Amino acid sequence: MPQGFDAKRPFFNSSGLGVYSRSTVDILNRYAPQNRYTLFTPKEGNRCGFHVPETMEVVRPHGPAASFGSLWRSYGMGRSIRKSGVDIYHGLSAELPSDIGRSGARSVVTIHDLIFVHHPELYTPADRYLYTKKYKRSCVDVDRIIAISRQTEEDLAGYWNIPREKIDVVYQGCSPIFADKASAGELSAVRDKYSLPAEYILSVGSIEPRKNLMLTVKAMAEHRIDKDIHLVACGKHTPYADEVMEYAARKSIARRVHMHHNVSFSELPAVYQMASVFVYPSFYEGFGIPILEALNSGVPTITTQGGVFPETGGDACIYIDPNDPEQMATAINS
């Protein structure tokens, strides 16, 4: 059966949406090789180094449309889907082309979360309007919806009145590389490259307010945690990262807080495996892939009580109040 995918994220997004998109395409290709797969990407390039199997076709805009890839992805890709002969089109990151109805293909869309609805204060009014317009339209136009957790299913039904019979919950996984033990040489090379301390608490994810890195820094500054243990945060830099470092400097613990904004995906397993503990006190997530990455790496994991987090971590994590630095300190010490 010919199947097509929105391939912007696999080629150009290194965060959770990109990880999900690449792993979904890879898993389907591996376990259902009898299907024909086509990737629709709005422009040239492969910033994430995504390995495209030789059996897959990549479709990009050409002619005048090549200069307006984003517009083509939103308003003109349906024609390319129809010409390619795709029977099922999968929007991997909550979006469908506006002309999907003219493509002749059945459609599936994955909805990762409704954070912009649940926590509107974290987004600009323009972004909230745009996301609501695009994602809600996708949910209305699509044939089937994949929600990556029960939490996301509840939000779709509760906030937007999407019929539950239209939604399937399909949990995310994480790359198998996190279950593979890195060699001593690999561990040593990664430690040297990033100057990792001997003992460290690890955080992985964009360094933004929702991820709540400040909680761990406050736990280190205000409560009894071994002074030999450091904090290593790997993720995209935002202004919030500067706020965290300014607070750490005021509390005289800046030397124990290390931020790395460009750790390659292939090196992350080694970074996880050398950590003493992994912390993920996010206020809200649609799923939380780093929890799975840490658990597959054999690292004790502390995350948020309530919401999606127990759904992801089951009985394998310690759960805390994301507003309580003392609870975080107690969990780290235990």
ABEGO torsion letter per residue (X at the ends): XBBBBBAAAAAABABAAAAAAAAAAAAAAAABAABBBBBBBABBEBAAGBBBBAABBBBBBBEAAAABAAAAAAAAAAAAAAAAGBABBBBABGBBBAAAAAAGBBBBBBBABAAAAABAAABBAAAAAAAAAAAAAAAAABABBBBABAAAAAAAAAAAGBBAAABBBBBBBBBAAAABBBBAAAAAAAAAAAGBBABBBBBBEBBBAAAGAAAAAAAAAABBBBAABBBBBBEBBBAAAAAAAAAAAAAGAAAABBBBAABBAAAAAAAAAABABBBBABABBAAGAAAAAAAAAGBBBBBBBEEAAAAAAEAABBBBBAABAAAAAAAAAX
